[in-house]
Amino acid sequence: MSKPIKPVSLNILGKEYKIACPQDELEGLINTAQELDAQMRKIRDTGKVVGSERIAVLAALNLAHVASPSKSNVADTEFCNHLVELRQKIENVLENP
């Protein structure tokens, strides 16, 4: 049985993005978008990086680095799959502003 999909509007760095998301993942997506927005604003406010796309890439790298398991631990398959899904969502947003 498929999960019910709900459209959600996310505001990231002053731009609105409409994304379809399974109902049970909605809260996580909103939290992730808020964290991404905060990270992007932090990078933008340094004044060292120009352009939304560059800021987004740096923010995504920072967040992925913080979230990735340490090299001494065996990577959890579910965690890795979640990172892949988040990356795909970020790429979709960047491709379809």
N, C-alpha and C positions, 0 to 999 in steps of 0.2 A: 504494500500500500504506500502510495507516495505521500510525502509530507506536504501539509498545506503551505502554500507560498504567499507571502505578504510583501507588498511594496513598501519600501521605507525610504525616506529622504534623509540624506546625511549631509552635513555641512562641514567641509574640509577646506581650510585656508580661504574662507570667504566664498567658496563655490558650493553649489548644491548638486548632489549626485543622487539620482534615484536608482535604487537597487532592489531587485527581487530577492527575497531571503526566506528560507524555511522558518516558520513561526517559532520553532523551538531554538533557533539559532539567532533570533532577532536581538536579544539582549547582548549577546557576545559580540555581534557585529557592531552595534551601537557603541559599546565600550571600546572596541578596537578602533573604530573611526575617531572617537574622542581622543584616544591615545595618539593616533597618527596625526590628528590635527594639532595637538599640543607639541608633538615632536617637530612637526613642520614649522610651526610658529617660532619655536625656539631656534631652529636653524635659520629661518628667515630673519629673525631679529638680530642675529649676529652681524648681518650685513655682508658676510663673506661669500654667500652663495646667491646667485641671481637666477631667477627662472623657476617657475612652479615645478616643472618636470625634474630639474636637478635637485630641488629641495625634496621632492617626493622620493627620489631614488635614495638620497642620503638618509632620509628618515626611515625608509623601509630597511635599509642596511643596518641602521642603528637598532631598530626594533627586533630584527631577525637575530642580530648578534646577542642582544640581551636575552632573548627567548630561547636561543639554541642551547642544547645540553652541552655540558663541558666535555672536553675530549676524553676525560677519564671515564665517563659514563657511556654505556651502550645507548645509542639513540632509540627512543621509543617509537615504534611504527606509527602509532596513533598521533603522536606529537608531530612527527615528520609529515604525515598526511595533512594535518591541520595547517602546517606552515605552507605546504604546497597549495592548499585551497585559498589561504590568505593571499599568497603571491598572485594566484590567478585572478582573484577579485580585484587586487590593486592594479594589475595589468589591464583588466577589463575597464576599470574606471579611467585609467590614463588613455586608453584607446578610444573611449566613447564619452568625452566630456560633456 
